[in-house]
Each structure stands twice: as structure tokens, then as C-alpha cells.
Amino acid sequence: MRDRFLTGMSRCRYLVVTLVAALRRPAHDGQTMVLFALMAVVLIGFLGLAIDAGYLISERRRAQNAADAVALAAAKLRAQGKSQADATTGALAVVAPSGEYPDGFPSTEITVTYPAPNRVIATVEHDVQPFFIRALYTGDWVVSAEAVASLTTDTGPFALLALAQGNNCNTPNTGIRFQGSGTVVINNGSIGSNNCIHVSGATNLTVEVHGGTAQAVNEIVYNGNAEIQVDDDYYVSGGIPLIPDPLAGLTPPACSTAGTVLPDPSHPEDPEGKNYVILTPGRYADSKGYAYKGISLLPGVYCFEARVTVRDGFIRTVDAGYASGGAAGDLPAGGVVLYFSGNRGQLKLDGGAVAQLRAAGAASSLSCNALPGTNSGLCDEKILIWIANSQPLTLNGHVENELIGTIYAPNASVTLAGTEDTPVLNGRVIARDITITGDALLNLDADPEGTADPTRVYLIK
């Protein structure tokens, strides 16, 4: 193609040289007409070259606009959770020839690639037919354009974050699963999974995310009429990069002394504390475990190396005067950090047990750093329950449940179950895998100071 173009240019050069030579000869009759004819040929050639060059530039600009549109459309579809194949199909349709857009670009001229989970490259190779230069150059003209779009994936903080990775959505003990037939409401935070997010309901399960996104490293899987709804400018997306553990490296609490089990003075009918007890901060390692109907926790750090079982009653934080604060929504200023470790450390709620717990770092009138065994990380992250082993945690739905703080279980499964108007958690859950189930309404309110930024799609080239 290049050789044919050079041959055409040689012809133009020959005409110009001939014209210049003719101008240098002595004038003869009729020579003006010949010179005019030669000059007209040259002028027409340059005019044709200018027209074709302008047309070529225009087509190049049109190809670039198409590449930009395809890259942005594909990135947006990816941010909405579409697969690469579906994103490509949808993006190509944006610039495809149609009745309203007859000069569109066919899919054969466009290539869409995904070099990274948060990046899209669209390349356009468009054939152009010149008007005049084809008399001198019979080859094809091709204009090319490339556009690179990116989508931000820094969507923290997460109200729910499943850390476990998996090769596919069927990998056990990975991902986030929403099950049931009600509505899950998540405020001021995002949903993130290092594998998949499953949303499946017997009827019409809806997951509402306000102030955040729902993103997974692999896929968002829907079943039946279930769906995830997010606010404007936020996205539901699969194919994001791996999400690191935001609490990795956090220093665990230290319990230097043994805790004490005391009878609960608010239950005089149980003077020996067989059913209702007060626990003081410290280490609990009795292999037999601790099983009571009611457990009240004084402010401080608790290190459990044995199972703690609540039988049909309650586990709650109390202040120094043993006052619990009463009804849900009225928790006292006192707060705790519950650290479960070893082979047996576990919190188990049986029957209709109620959990009313506030993290030490979430107690506004309590100096968290002043509590023995705590550190600034525990206070800043508002750690409420830290499961350092692989023992599962299940918080059954109860209308009087109220937990304020962070549940951190990087190697364990966490299950939250909701019933009507259940205020399950004001904080966040970071766990190996997470299951949310309920037949009515389940609320998760992340820290309002950490509202996530919306995912952004933009051109970087």
C-alpha cells in the first residue's frame, strides 16, 4: 500500500518539475495555454489532496469518538455487574449502524479488551474511501483510534465484607449470601466480597444499599425475583480487584488477669448466680464453658477461650452500677471488647436469646484507651466481637437485639438473621463469609462517618 502511494506522489513531483522547466524556457505562442493546463492539473491535485486529507481527519475524529463511547459504555456496564461478554455486546450496540445512526461503526471494526478488572480498552480500525487521491493511490485508507476507560473500585468502608477467596461461586465458605423473603437495608456503607454475592429469595427478597456499592471479585448471582438496589451514582459490580483485609495487622486485646463470675444483684431470686451473672473483664478459660440465662458485662476487655452460651435470656453490656439501660436503643455508656480464641472460644445464643452490646470504642462517655487490655486500634475500629478462630457466630433475629460496633471474624462464618423491625447491627461485619437471612426487615447501619464514595467511570486515554 505504501509503495503505491509513493508511486502516485512521484507522478505529482514529475508534473511540478515539468512545469518549472517550462517556465524557464523562452516564451512561444500558445505556451500560456499549456502552462495554464499544467498548473490547473497541479491545483486540482492539491485541492483533491486537501479535501481527502480533511475527510481523513474527520473520519479519524469520528473513530475516536466511537472508541471513547464504547470504552465508557463497557466500563459502566462492568460497574453495574455485567460480564465482559455482556458489557462488550452492550457497548458495541451504542455505536452500531441504525436508522437514527446510519454512519455507525460495525462490530467488525471494533475490538474491546479488558486488561484489568477495572480497565477497558476499545480500539477502532475504520476503512476510509478517498474521493480524489484514488486516481493516484488505489490502496485502502484506514484510520485507527484507541480509548481506555477506568472505573474506581475503592468503595470502602464496607458494612459487609467477606474476605475468603474462591475459584467460582460454588466454593464453600466464601462470599456473601442474602436469603429470605424480606428486605435487607444497609446504610452508609458498601457490600464487598472476594468471591461472589448471592441474592436469592423465596419470594421477593430486596437488598437496599444506601450510600455505598455492592461489588464482588467474581460475580453477582441473582435467583428468582431477588435484587440489589443502590442509590444513584453507585453501582453493583462484579470483576473488581481483590479486596484486602482492612483490619489486617490490628493488635489483639490482652487479658493479663482472670475474669470473675458474680451473681447479678438485679436478680435476687437467683442469689447464687446459677442463671444470671455479672462478668468482670479478664480471661475466661474454663474448659467446661460458661452457660447462663442472663449475662451482664462490665466495661472492659474479655478474652474467652471457652464457649459462652446464653440460654433463652440475654447478654448485654452494663455500666459500673450494673444498670443495663433498659430497652433497645437505650444502651448504657459502658462498652466491651469480646475476643474469642483457642479451640473452644465461641459465643452461642440459644433459643430467643437477646444480644445488647456496645463496643468500648463506641461508648462516647468511656475512655476506651484507659481500659486495661485495649489499644488505639481496638478503639478506633470500634471492635465489639473479634473471633480469632474458626468458630461460627450466629446472631438470631430478635426485636430487642442491638449491637453497636464491628464484628471481626477473618477466619469464621457469621450469620445474621432478622425478623420484623430488627435493629441487628450498627457497625459492620468483616468475616470469612457472611450469610444474611430474614423474613422481614433487617437493618445494618455502618458508621455514618465512613460513607462510601460512588464508583466513577472515566476516560484515562
Secondary structure, 3 states (H helix, E strand, C coil): CHHHHHHHHHHHHHHHHHHHHHHHCCCCCCHHHHHHHHHHHHHHHHHHHHHHHHHHHHHHHHHHHHHHHHHHHHHHHHHCCCCHHHHHHHHHHHHCCCCCCCCCCCHHHEEEEEEECCEEEEEEEEEECCCCHHHCCCCCEEEEEEEEEEECCCCCCEEEEECCCCCCCCCCCCCEEEEECCEEEEECCEEEECCCEEEEECCCCEEEEECCCEEECCCEEEECCCEEEECCCCCEEECCCCCCCCCCCCCCCCCCCECCEEECCCCCCCCCCCCEEEECCEEECCCCCEEEEEEEECCEEEEECCEEEEEEEEEEECCCCCCCCCCCCCCCCCCEEEEECCCCCEEEEECCCEEEEEEHHHCCCCCHHHCCCCCHHHHHCCEEEEECCCCCEEECCCCCCEEEEEEEEEEEEEEEEECCCEEEEEEEEEEEEEEEEECCEEEEECCHHHCCCCCCEEECC
